[in-house]
Amino acid sequence: MRLTALALLLALPALRADEGMWTFDNLPTKKIQAQYGWAPDQAWLDHVRLSAVRFPGGSGSFVSKDGLVLTNHHVGHGWTQSVSDAKHDYVKNGFVAMNREQEIKVPGLALFTLLEMENVTEQVEKAVPAGADEQAAAKAKAAALAALVKEQSAKTGLDCQPVSLYQGGQVWIYRYKKHTDVRLVMSPEYGVAAFGKDWDNFSWPRHDLDFSLFRVYENGKPYAPAHHLTWTAKGIAFGDLTFTVGHPGRTSRLETLAQMEAKRDVTNPMTIRSLDRGRAALHAYAAKGEEQARQVSAQIMGIENGYKVVVGETDGLKDKEAMAKVAAAEAELRAKVAADPKLKALAGDSWTRIEEAVAQQKALARETFLAGAFRDEVMGTAIALTRYATEMQKPADQRLPQYRDEKGIAAMKQRLKGDEPPQAEQEQLALQGTLASAQQELPADHPVVQVLLGGKTPEAAAKALVAGTKLLDPATRAALIDGDPKAILESADPALTLARQLAPRLEATQKKQQALQAVISEHLTKIAKARFAVYGTTTYPDATFTLRLSYGAVATYPSAGTLAQPFTTFAGLYDRAAAWGPKAEEGSWELPPRWIERRDKLNLFTPYNFISSNDIIGGNSGSPVVDKRGELVGLAFDGNIESNAGRYYFDSRVNRCLSVDARAIVEALAKVYDAKHLVAELTGK
C-alpha cells in the first residue's frame, strides 16, 4: 500500500516549530539549542547584524570587503529600471559592470546598516500624565519619543529611528548608518530572475535567479564595511540549520480577533478590488508597446505580487481551523487576565474597547480607503501641496508637527518637486483607477463622488483633469513649492481646485480614524503588558520592517499528493523552459538568449533554489540565508503560496521560505555572465 503524503511526512524526523521573527536582543537561544544542538553566541549575532543592510522595501547584505551588496533582483528592479532608458534596458537585457568604472550610480537609493539599539520604553512611559485618556497618552508618548530621537540624532550623527514593538509594549530607538552613494554592479535579465513570471510567483518548485549586486561607495571610493558575510564553500543540504537576517515588513499576529475579522470582511476585499483595477490599467498601458512595457515593468511586478499577497492573506483569515486557534489563544489570555486582579485592572476591558473602535472604523472604512488612495498620481501631489500651503499659513507653533521642522519641510518640498516629469498617460490610468474606486465603493450621492466625478465617467473625469493640470511639469511644481504658499491656495489649476474641495473632507475622515486608532493602540499596549506579565518575552513582536532573525532548516512539506522537493537545479530550469516553450503565456518561461547559448557550460545539477522552514514575510526579500558558521548559503526571495496567511499566523506544516542557492549565483556569474572578477570578489578565490 502506498503511503499518503501526510503519512510520509509523519515518517520524517519530527517537525520543528520554527516560528518567529525575533529581535536581536531576544533570540530564543535555548529553544534553538534544544532543537538543533547549536545556538548562536553574541559575536555571531553581532557579525550577521552588522553585515545586513536595509533597502527601500527589502533587505540585503554586505558580501565583500569592498562594499559589494547582495539583494534580490526584484528588490533592485525599480532602481535598475531608473538607470535604464529606451536604448539601455537593463531590466530586460541584464547588466554586468566588468570593472569599477562601469558601475552605475543610482540616484536616490539609500541603504541602512543597524549599528545600535536602545530600549527607551521607561522614558516614554514617564511622559504620560496621570489620568490621561487614550488620545492624550498617545500624544504625550509621541512627543517624548520624537524629542529622544531628535536628541540622539544630534548626539550620535546617526540616522535615529523610533521602533514600536509588541503593539507599543516596548519602544526602542534604532541607530543606523545611512549609505547614500550606491551603484549598480550586476543584474541578470528579468526573464531568468523572474522565470515563470506571475504564474510561478509564490509557487514551488521554482527556478528563479532572483539576485542583483550593488556597491556602496563613501567619499568616492568603495566602502569598507566592518563586517561582511563570507560566501559558503560547500553549501547546504536537506535538514541543515539556516537563519534569515532581514527586515520583515509587517505582520499582525498580535492583533485582536476583532481586528482580523474586520480585515477579512471589509478592508481586504476593498484592497483586492482596487488592486484588480490597478493591474488591469497597467497591463493595458504595457500592451501599447515595448517602451510602455519597460516603463511600468516594476509597477506591474509590484501590483501583481501585492494582489496575490492580499488574496492569500484573506484566504488565511477564512481558514476556520487556523482562526479557531487564533481565537483560542486570545480566549486563553483573556481568561488569565480576568483571573488576576492587577491584570484585570490594567487590560480587562481592552478587548471590548478595541471591538467598539473597530466597529466605528468599519463604518468609515470606504471613505478612509479613498483618503489614502491619492498618493502617487497627480491628485496626491495636489492634495499634499494644498495641505502644505494651508499649514504654512499658520504660526509655526500651531502647525501640525510635520510642518514645524525646517529640515522635514525641506525634505517634503524636495519630494513634491520630483525628479522627472510623469507620463501623462500613466497618470491618467492611475487617476482613473482611483476615481473608479470612489464610484464603486461610495454611494452615487456621496459628496466625495460628486466632487470627484461631477457627473462624468471615471475615464472622462481623469482625462479632463490630466489634460488641464500643469502639475505634471516639474518646473511648475518647483515654482509653486518655492514661491508664496498663497499662490497654491489661489491657483486655478484644476487639480489644485479639486484638492481644495477634497482636502477638508479627507482630513476630517483621517482625523476620525486617527482618534479611533489612538484608542486601539493604547489598548493593544495594555494587552501587550498583560501578555508580558503572563508569558514574558517567550513571544516575538509583530514585524515592523526592522531587523529580525528567523531560524529553520531545509525542509519539505506535503504538496499535490506527494512531498515537495527541497532543491531545484539548473537542469529543472531548462526542462521547464523546454516543456512550456518560448511562446507560452506571453513568454513567461522563455529563457534569455545567452542562457540558451551557455547551457552546455553549466553544471546542470548545481542546486538552484531551495526551501526552508524559516518564518519570513514581505520585506524579507533579499535577506541573506546563513548557516551556523555565519556563511552565506542562500538568498531569500519568496514564500510559497501557503505562507501568505503568515501575516496572521505561522503554520509550520506548510509555511516555507524560498531562496536562491549561493552555489547557483557563482555558477551563473562565472559561466553565463563572464563575471569571474565578481566570483573572485565574492568567494575570495
C-alpha positions in Angstrom: 0.0 0.0 0.0 1.3 3.5 -0.9 1.7 5.9 2.0 -0.2 9.2 1.8 1.7 12.4 1.7 0.8 13.0 5.3 2.0 9.6 6.4 5.2 10.2 4.5 5.6 13.5 6.3 5.0 11.9 9.7 7.6 9.3 8.8 10.2 12.0 8.6 12.0 13.4 11.7 9.6 15.3 14.0 8.5 18.7 12.7 10.1 21.6 14.4 8.1 24.7 15.2 10.5 27.2 13.7 8.1 30.1 14.2 9.2 33.7 14.9 10.7 36.9 13.6 13.0 37.5 16.5 14.7 40.8 17.5 18.4 40.6 18.1 18.0 41.4 21.8 15.7 38.5 22.4 16.6 35.4 20.4 15.3 32.1 21.9 18.8 30.5 22.0 17.8 27.8 24.5 15.0 26.7 22.2 17.3 26.7 19.2 19.9 24.7 21.1 17.3 22.2 22.2 16.0 21.7 18.6 19.2 21.8 16.6 22.1 21.2 19.1 23.6 24.6 18.4 22.8 28.2 19.0 24.5 31.5 18.0 26.6 33.5 20.5 26.8 37.2 20.8 29.8 37.5 18.4 27.9 35.6 15.7 24.8 37.8 16.2 26.8 41.0 16.0 28.6 39.8 12.9 25.4 39.0 10.9 23.6 42.1 12.2 26.4 44.4 11.1 26.6 42.6 7.7 22.9 43.3 7.0 21.5 46.3 5.1 18.0 47.6 4.6 16.8 48.5 1.1 13.7 50.5 0.5 11.0 47.8 0.8 13.5 45.0 1.2 16.7 43.6 2.6 20.3 42.9 1.6 23.8 42.2 3.0 27.4 43.2 2.5 29.2 40.3 0.8 32.7 41.6 0.3 35.3 43.8 2.0 34.8 46.4 -0.8 31.2 47.2 -0.1 29.5 44.8 -2.5 25.9 44.3 -1.6 23.7 41.3 -2.4 19.9 41.6 -2.7 17.1 40.3 -4.9 16.6 41.3 -8.5 13.0 42.2 -7.6 14.2 44.4 -4.7 16.5 46.2 -7.1 14.1 46.1 -10.1 12.8 49.6 -9.7 16.3 51.1 -9.2 17.6 49.2 -12.2 14.7 50.5 -14.2 15.5 54.0 -13.0 19.0 53.9 -14.6 17.7 52.3 -17.8 16.4 54.1 -20.8 14.9 53.2 -24.2 18.3 52.4 -25.5 19.6 50.6 -22.4 17.0 48.3 -20.9 19.0 46.8 -18.0 15.8 45.1 -16.7 15.1 43.2 -19.8 18.7 42.6 -21.0 20.6 42.5 -17.8 23.7 44.4 -16.8 27.3 43.5 -15.7 29.9 46.0 -14.8 33.2 44.5 -15.9 35.2 46.9 -13.8 34.5 49.6 -11.1 34.4 52.4 -13.7 31.4 50.8 -15.3 29.3 50.6 -12.1 26.3 52.9 -12.4 25.4 55.4 -9.7 21.7 55.0 -8.7 20.3 58.4 -7.8 18.0 58.4 -4.7 18.9 55.0 -3.4 19.9 54.8 0.2 20.8 51.8 2.3 20.9 51.5 6.1 23.0 49.4 8.5 21.7 48.9 12.1 24.6 49.9 14.4 22.9 50.3 17.8 19.6 49.7 19.6 18.3 51.3 22.8 15.1 50.4 24.8 13.5 53.8 25.8 10.1 52.4 27.0 10.5 53.6 30.5 11.5 57.2 29.4 8.5 57.4 27.1 6.0 56.0 29.6 7.1 58.5 32.2 5.9 61.3 29.9 2.2 60.3 30.1 0.3 62.5 32.7 -1.7 60.7 35.4 -5.3 60.2 34.3 -4.6 60.9 30.6 -7.1 59.4 28.2 -6.1 57.4 25.1 -5.6 60.3 22.8 -3.7 62.4 25.4 -1.5 59.4 26.3 -0.7 58.8 22.6 0.2 62.4 22.0 2.4 62.6 25.1 4.3 59.4 24.1 4.7 60.6 20.6 6.2 63.9 21.7 8.6 62.3 24.2 9.8 59.8 21.6 10.2 62.5 19.0 12.3 64.5 21.4 14.5 61.5 22.2 15.0 60.8 18.5 16.0 64.4 17.8 18.4 64.4 20.8 20.1 61.2 19.8 20.3 62.1 16.2 22.2 65.3 17.1 24.4 63.5 19.6 25.4 60.5 17.5 25.3 61.8 14.0 23.5 58.6 13.0 20.1 58.1 11.4 18.0 57.5 14.5 14.5 56.0 14.0 11.8 55.1 16.6 10.6 51.5 16.8 7.5 50.3 18.5 7.4 46.6 19.4 4.8 44.3 20.9 2.0 46.7 19.9 3.6 49.5 21.9 4.6 47.4 24.8 8.2 48.3 24.1 9.6 51.4 22.4 13.2 51.5 21.1 15.4 53.8 19.1 17.4 52.1 16.4 20.5 53.9 15.2 21.6 53.4 11.6 24.4 54.3 9.4 23.0 55.6 6.1 24.7 54.9 2.8 23.7 57.3 0.0 26.3 56.5 -2.8 25.1 53.2 -4.2 25.9 51.9 -7.6 24.5 49.1 -9.7 27.1 46.3 -10.3 25.2 43.3 -11.8 21.6 42.4 -12.6 20.5 39.3 -14.6 17.8 39.5 -17.2 14.3 39.8 -15.9 13.4 36.7 -17.9 15.6 34.5 -15.7 15.3 36.4 -12.5 11.5 36.1 -12.6 11.3 32.9 -14.6 7.7 31.9 -14.9 6.6 35.5 -14.3 3.4 35.8 -12.2 2.3 32.3 -13.0 5.1 30.9 -10.8 5.1 33.6 -8.2 4.6 32.1 -4.7 4.8 28.6 -6.3 7.2 25.7 -5.7 9.2 24.2 -7.3 10.9 27.4 -8.6 13.7 28.2 -10.9 14.5 32.0 -10.4 17.9 33.6 -10.4 16.4 36.4 -8.3 19.5 38.3 -7.3 21.3 41.5 -8.1 24.5 43.2 -6.9 25.1 46.8 -5.8 28.2 48.5 -4.3 28.3 51.1 -1.6 30.8 54.0 -2.0 32.0 56.5 0.5 34.0 59.6 -0.4 34.2 58.4 -4.0 35.8 55.0 -3.0 34.3 51.6 -2.4 33.1 51.4 1.2 34.9 49.1 3.6 32.3 47.6 5.9 33.4 46.5 9.4 31.6 43.2 8.7 30.6 41.3 5.6 29.3 37.8 5.1 31.7 35.1 3.8 30.4 33.1 0.8 29.8 29.4 1.6 32.5 27.0 0.5 30.4 23.8 0.5 26.7 24.9 0.5 23.9 23.3 2.5 21.9 20.0 2.4 18.5 18.8 3.4 17.9 19.2 7.1 20.6 21.8 7.7 20.0 24.6 10.1 19.6 28.0 8.4 19.0 31.6 9.5 17.4 34.6 7.6 18.7 38.0 8.6 16.3 40.7 7.2 13.6 43.2 7.6 10.1 41.6 7.6 7.7 44.3 6.7 4.5 43.7 8.6 2.7 41.0 10.5 -0.5 41.3 12.5 -0.2 38.2 14.7 -0.7 40.1 17.9 -3.8 42.0 16.8 -7.1 41.0 18.3 -9.6 38.7 16.7 -11.9 41.7 16.1 -9.2 43.5 14.1 -8.5 40.4 12.0 -12.2 39.8 11.2 -12.6 43.5 10.1 -9.8 43.0 7.6 -11.3 39.7 6.4 -14.8 41.2 5.9 -14.2 44.8 5.0 -10.8 46.3 4.3 -9.1 43.4 2.5 -11.9 42.9 0.0 -11.7 46.7 -0.9 -8.0 46.4 -1.3 -8.4 43.4 -3.6 -10.9 45.3 -5.8 -8.6 48.3 -6.0 -5.6 46.2 -6.9 -7.5 44.4 -9.5 -8.5 47.6 -11.2 -4.9 48.9 -11.0 -3.3 45.8 -12.5 -5.8 45.9 -15.4 -4.9 49.5 -16.1 -1.1 48.8 -16.0 -1.4 45.8 -18.3 -3.5 47.9 -20.7 -0.7 50.6 -20.8 2.1 48.0 -21.2 0.2 46.4 -24.2 0.7 49.7 -26.1 4.3 48.9 -26.9 7.7 47.8 -25.8 8.7 51.2 -24.3 5.5 51.4 -22.4 6.0 47.9 -21.1 9.5 48.9 -19.9 8.2 52.0 -18.1 5.8 50.0 -16.0 7.6 46.7 -15.6 8.4 47.4 -11.9 4.9 48.6 -11.2 3.3 45.5 -12.8 5.6 43.2 -10.8 4.7 45.0 -7.6 1.0 45.1 -8.1 0.7 41.5 -9.2 2.7 40.5 -6.2 0.6 42.6 -3.9 -2.6 41.2 -5.3 -1.6 37.6 -4.6 -0.4 38.6 -1.1 -3.7 40.2 -0.1 -5.8 37.4 -1.6 -3.6 34.9 0.2 -3.9 36.8 3.5 -7.7 36.9 3.1 -7.9 33.2 2.4 -5.9 32.6 5.5 -8.4 34.7 7.5 -11.2 32.5 6.2 -9.4 29.3 7.3 -11.7 28.1 10.1 -9.3 25.7 11.7 -6.4 28.2 11.8 -8.6 31.1 13.0 -10.1 28.8 15.7 -6.6 28.5 17.1 -6.2 32.3 17.0 -9.5 32.7 18.9 -8.5 30.0 21.4 -5.2 31.8 22.1 -7.0 35.1 22.7 -9.6 33.4 24.9 -6.8 31.8 27.0 -5.0 35.2 27.5 -8.3 37.0 28.4 -9.1 34.3 31.0 -5.7 34.7 32.6 -6.1 38.4 32.7 -9.6 38.2 34.2 -8.3 35.9 36.9 -5.6 38.3 38.1 -6.9 41.5 39.8 -3.9 43.6 38.7 -4.0 42.5 35.1 -7.8 42.8 35.0 -7.5 46.4 36.2 -4.8 47.0 33.5 -6.4 45.3 30.5 -9.6 43.6 31.4 -11.8 45.8 29.2 -9.2 46.4 26.5 -10.6 43.8 24.1 -14.1 45.3 24.4 -12.8 48.8 23.8 -10.9 47.6 20.7 -14.0 45.9 19.4 -16.0 49.1 19.8 -13.4 51.2 18.0 -13.1 48.6 15.2 -16.8 48.7 14.6 -16.6 52.5 14.1 -13.6 52.1 11.8 -15.6 49.7 9.7 -18.3 52.3 9.2 -15.7 54.8 8.0 -13.6 52.2 6.0 -14.7 53.1 2.5 -14.1 56.8 2.9 -10.8 56.2 4.7 -9.7 53.9 1.9 -10.3 56.7 -0.6 -8.5 59.2 1.6 -5.4 57.0 1.4 -5.7 56.2 -2.3 -4.5 59.6 -3.6 -0.7 59.0 -3.2 1.2 58.6 -6.3 -0.8 60.2 -9.0 -1.3 63.9 -9.7 -4.1 64.3 -7.2 -1.9 63.0 -4.5 0.6 65.8 -5.3 -2.2 68.4 -5.5 -3.6 67.4 -2.1 -0.1 67.3 -0.5 0.6 70.8 -1.9 -2.7 72.1 -0.6 -2.1 70.7 2.9 1.4 72.2 2.9 0.2 75.6 1.8 -2.7 75.6 4.4 -0.3 74.6 7.3 2.3 77.2 6.3 -0.3 80.0 6.6 -0.4 79.3 10.3 2.0 80.4 13.0 4.7 77.7 13.4 3.6 76.6 16.9 0.0 76.0 15.6 1.0 73.8 12.6 0.9 70.0 12.6 4.2 68.5 13.8 5.5 67.5 10.4 5.2 71.2 9.2 7.2 72.7 12.0 10.7 71.3 11.5 12.6 73.1 8.8 14.6 70.0 7.8 11.4 68.0 7.5 9.8 70.7 5.4 12.7 70.9 3.1 12.6 67.1 2.5 8.9 67.3 1.9 9.3 70.0 -0.6 12.0 68.1 -2.4 9.8 65.0 -2.7 6.9 67.1 -4.1 9.2 68.5 -6.8 10.0 65.1 -8.1 12.9 64.2 -10.4 11.2 63.6 -13.8 8.0 64.7 -15.5 5.5 61.9 -15.0 4.0 60.2 -18.1 0.6 61.8 -18.7 -1.0 58.5 -19.9 0.2 56.6 -16.8 -1.1 59.4 -14.6 -4.5 59.2 -16.3 -4.7 55.5 -15.9 -3.8 55.7 -12.2 -6.3 58.5 -11.5 -9.0 56.7 -13.5 -8.5 53.7 -11.2 -8.9 55.8 -8.0 -12.0 57.5 -9.4 -13.4 54.1 -10.3 -12.8 53.1 -6.7 -14.7 56.1 -5.4 -17.6 55.3 -7.8 -17.7 51.6 -6.7 -17.1 51.9 -3.0 -19.2 55.0 -2.2 -22.9 55.9 -2.8 -23.6 57.9 -6.0 -24.8 60.8 -4.0 -21.8 60.9 -1.7 -20.2 64.4 -1.6 -16.8 63.0 -2.4 -18.1 61.2 -5.5 -20.0 64.3 -6.6 -16.8 66.4 -6.3 -14.5 63.9 -8.0 -16.7 62.9 -10.9 -19.1 65.9 -11.4 -21.4 63.6 -13.4 -18.6 62.3 -15.7 -17.4 58.7 -16.0 -14.1 57.9 -14.2 -12.3 57.8 -17.6 -13.7 61.2 -18.8 -13.0 62.9 -15.5 -9.4 61.6 -15.3 -8.7 62.6 -18.9 -10.0 66.1 -18.4 -8.1 66.7 -15.2 -4.8 65.3 -16.5 -5.2 67.3 -19.8 -5.9 70.5 -17.8 -3.4 70.4 -15.0 0.2 71.8 -15.1 1.4 69.9 -12.1 2.9 67.2 -14.2 5.6 69.7 -15.2 8.4 69.7 -12.6 9.2 73.4 -13.3 5.6 74.3 -12.4 5.7 72.3 -9.2 9.0 73.8 -8.2 7.8 77.3 -8.8 4.7 76.7 -6.6 6.7 75.0 -3.9 9.5 77.6 -3.8 7.1 80.5 -4.0 4.4 82.0 -1.7 2.1 79.3 -0.4 -0.8 81.6 -1.1 -0.3 81.0 -4.8 -1.1 77.3 -4.3 -4.3 78.2 -2.4 -5.3 80.7 -5.1 -4.3 78.7 -8.2 -6.9 78.0 -10.9 -5.2 74.7 -11.8 -7.9 72.1 -12.0 -6.0 69.6 -9.8 -5.4 72.2 -7.1 -9.0 73.4 -7.3 -10.3 69.9 -6.8 -7.8 69.3 -4.0 -9.1 72.4 -2.1 -12.6 70.9 -2.2 -11.4 67.4 -1.2 -8.7 68.1 1.4 -11.0 69.2 4.3 -13.3 66.2 3.9 -10.4 63.7 3.6 -8.6 65.3 6.5 -11.8 65.1 8.7 -12.0 61.4 7.9 -8.4 60.8 8.7 -8.7 62.6 12.0 -11.6 60.4 13.0 -9.6 57.3 12.1 -6.6 58.6 13.9 -8.7 59.1 17.1 -10.0 55.6 16.8 -6.6 54.2 16.1 -5.3 56.0 19.3 -7.8 54.1 21.3 -6.9 50.8 19.6 -3.1 51.4 20.0 -3.4 52.3 23.7 -5.4 49.2 24.5 -3.1 47.0 22.4 -0.3 48.3 24.5 -2.2 47.4 27.7 -2.8 43.9 26.3 0.9 43.7 25.4 1.8 44.5 29.0 -0.6 41.9 30.2 0.8 39.3 27.8 4.3 40.1 29.1 3.1 39.5 32.7 1.7 36.2 31.7 4.2 34.8 29.1 7.2 37.1 29.5 9.4 37.6 26.4 8.9 34.0 25.2 6.9 35.5 22.3 8.3 37.7 19.5 6.9 41.1 18.3 5.0 41.6 15.1 7.2 42.6 12.2 7.8 46.3 11.8 10.3 46.5 8.9 13.1 46.3 11.4 16.0 43.8 11.5 14.9 40.4 12.6 16.4 36.9 12.8 14.4 33.7 11.9 15.7 30.2 12.1 14.7 26.9 10.5 16.0 24.1 8.3 15.9 23.0 4.7 12.6 21.1 4.9 10.0 19.6 2.7 6.1 19.8 3.1 3.1 17.9 1.7 2.1 19.2 -1.7 -0.1 17.9 -4.6 -0.3 14.4 -3.1 3.4 14.0 -2.5 6.3 15.8 -0.8 7.9 19.0 -2.2 11.5 18.6 -3.3 13.9 20.6 -1.1 16.1 21.8 -4.0 15.8 22.6 -7.7 18.6 22.6 -10.2 19.7 24.2 -13.5 18.5 21.0 -15.2 15.0 21.7 -13.9 15.2 25.3 -15.3 15.9 24.0 -18.8 13.3 21.2 -18.5 10.6 23.7 -17.6 11.6 26.1 -20.4 11.5 23.3 -22.9 8.2 21.9 -21.6 6.4 25.2 -22.0 8.3 26.6 -25.0 9.2 30.3 -25.5 5.7 31.5 -26.7 3.5 30.2 -23.9 1.7 32.8 -21.8 3.4 35.8 -23.4 6.9 34.2 -23.0 6.6 33.6 -19.2 9.0 30.6 -19.5 11.2 32.0 -22.3 14.9 32.0 -21.4 17.2 34.9 -22.4 19.4 34.2 -25.5 22.7 33.9 -23.5 21.1 31.2 -21.3 20.4 29.1 -24.3 23.9 29.7 -25.8 25.7 28.9 -22.5 23.7 25.9 -21.4 26.5 23.4 -22.1 28.9 25.4 -20.0 26.8 25.0 -16.8 26.9 22.1 -14.4 23.2 21.4 -14.7 23.0 19.6 -11.4 24.1 22.7 -9.4 21.5 23.4 -6.7 19.5 26.4 -7.9 16.6 27.3 -5.5 15.8 25.6 -2.1 13.1 25.8 0.6 13.4 26.0 4.3 11.1 26.4 7.3 12.3 29.9 8.2 9.5 32.3 9.2 9.5 35.2 6.7 7.2 37.7 5.1 7.3 40.6 2.6 10.3 42.9 3.4 12.4 39.8 3.9 13.1 39.7 0.2 16.9 40.0 -0.2 17.6 38.6 3.2 20.8 36.6 3.4 20.4 33.0 4.4 23.3 31.9 6.6 24.4 28.7 8.2 25.7 28.2 11.8 29.2 29.3 10.6 27.7 32.6 9.6 28.4 31.9 6.0 26.0 33.0 3.2 24.4 29.9 1.7 21.4 31.5 0.0 19.2 34.5 -0.7 15.6 34.6 0.4 13.3 35.8 -2.4 9.8 34.5 -1.8 7.4 32.3 0.2 5.2 29.5 -1.1 1.5 30.2 -1.6 0.7 28.6 1.7 2.8 31.2 3.5 0.7 34.2 2.5 -1.5 33.6 5.6 1.7 34.2 7.6 0.7 37.8 8.3 -1.7 36.5 10.9 -0.3 33.1 11.9 2.5 30.7 11.2 1.7 27.2 10.1 4.9 25.1 10.5 3.4 22.3 8.4 3.5 24.2 5.2 5.0 27.7 5.5 8.2 27.7 3.6 10.9 30.3 2.6 12.1 30.1 -1.0 15.8 31.0 -1.6 18.3 31.2 -4.4 21.2 28.9 -3.6 24.6 30.6 -3.3 26.1 27.9 -5.5 23.8 28.9 -8.3 24.8 32.5 -8.1 28.5 31.9 -8.6 27.9 29.3 -11.2 25.8 31.7 -13.3 28.2 34.6 -12.8 31.2 32.6 -14.0 29.7 30.6 -16.8 26.8 32.7 -18.2 27.9 36.3 -17.5 31.7 36.0 -17.8 31.9 37.8 -14.4 34.7 35.8 -12.9 36.0 39.0 -11.3 32.8 39.1 -9.2 33.1 35.4 -8.3 36.6 36.1 -7.1 35.4 39.0 -5.0 32.5 37.0 -3.5 34.4 33.8 -2.8 37.9 35.2 -2.2 39.3 32.7 -4.8 
